[in-house]
Amino acid sequence: MTRVLALEGRRPSGVDRVCLAYLRAVLVDDAPCFGLVRTGLGYVLLDQQGMTACLEAIEGRRVWPEPDFISRLRHRVGSPRRVPDTMARQVAIARARPGKLGHMLRRHLPEGSVYLNVDQTTFTTRVAQAVKSIDGAKVTVFIHDTIPLDYPQYQTPQSVKKLSAILKRCAKFADLILTNSRVSANDISRHMASLGPLPPVEVAHLGVEDDFFGTENNAGQIMVPAPYFLCVGTIEPRKNIRFLLDLWEGMAASVLSGEPPRLVIAGRHGWESEEVLIHLESSPLRGKFLFEFNDLGDDELRSLMSGAAGLLFPSHAEGFGLPPVEAAAMGVPVVANDLPVLREILGDYPIYASVSDVYLWETILRSLAAAAETGVGANQRFSPPTWEAHFNSVLRVT
């Protein structure tokens, strides 16, 4: 619940959306549920009513509270924790200083409780030990990928150390590990092989929200001259946006091939992205053949994706890859770097092209742009994984 509450005032990212899906799933399940939130002073525990109130605020069905006295005292103006911590305290059924967390959990949670951590934000030794102090309690942790360990060149040193510590913690405390693909499961097993007996690892492909594909609301339309291609994702080194910028500048410089199609990049600015951001800002193609959006709502993203000649995904590494799955489900062509996880999830739907073959990418893009202009060659829609199937699998094993 800590990461979920941090969504106050901002749009959810990929992992945020997974957390929200889990929150909705446990709220409609028959089993009693509780939410744990880490605040600036310690921990607060929510019951189902409190968790529902938090979800209503996130979804815009309830007004977020004004920062209370403790938040005003503990957090500076503008801190992203002022309102979420206030909300957590207002709907809490119990509070505890860090050293008393185990006592609070034992007092309020039944024997055999399952602690489910979806994003590792608060999966600490303290929390794991406190949960394990409940009779018969089990710990289930969702590991999305091992990219920081497999591709440290695209990550911060801190993220590498964090994941290493999480896997060690899983080896010591986890009764079950959940993950989103067989590729991720194999990577987790490989990295944990030296840490002792491996907990069971359950694979459940992520679902796609049913309402993502709705087109009845046109209020979010963004007008970009067709034909255009769309790239969705945080602007960071791993997403390989620089490859697309170089590709487009090369196409624009090709006198014989004519004008290039448009490129739309939709994503927040990520870490260590200064070089590509400077390139984006200074590109002579900007405003003519290159467009950037950093905070699109679902309606706006749906509108852009539905009108695209293709979804481009040149990423170096992924644990799952939601944007190409969403595009495929809308019948939008997908051009992607040849990653094993995409073949697992999407099969032969995408057009796979190595990012080392610039000529192949240009050939594919010009062909798709021509097809989009003539209205021929539309792809059949892909049937995406569903959250229902995901939770039928997850709730069976937890």
Secondary structure, 3 states (H helix, E strand, C coil): CHHHHCCCCCCCCHHHHHHHHHHHHHHHCCCCCCEEEECCCCEEEECHHHHHHHHHHHCCCCCCCCCCHHHHHHCCCCCCCHHHHHHHHHCEEEEECHHHHHHHHHHHCCCCCEEEECCCCCCCHHHHHHHHCCCCCEEEEECCCCHHHHCHHHCCHHHHHHHHHHHHHHHHHCCEEEECCHHHHHHHHHHHHHHCCCCCEEECCCCCCHHHHCCCCCCCCCCCCCCEEEEECCECHHHCHHHHHHHHHHHHHCCCCCCCCEEEEECCECCCCHHHHHHHHHCCCECCCEEEECCCCHHHHHHHHHCCCEEEECCCCCCCCHHHHHHHHCCCCEEECCCHHHHHHHCCCCEECCCCCHHHHHHHHHHHHHHHHHCCCCCCCCCCCCHHHHHHHHHHHC
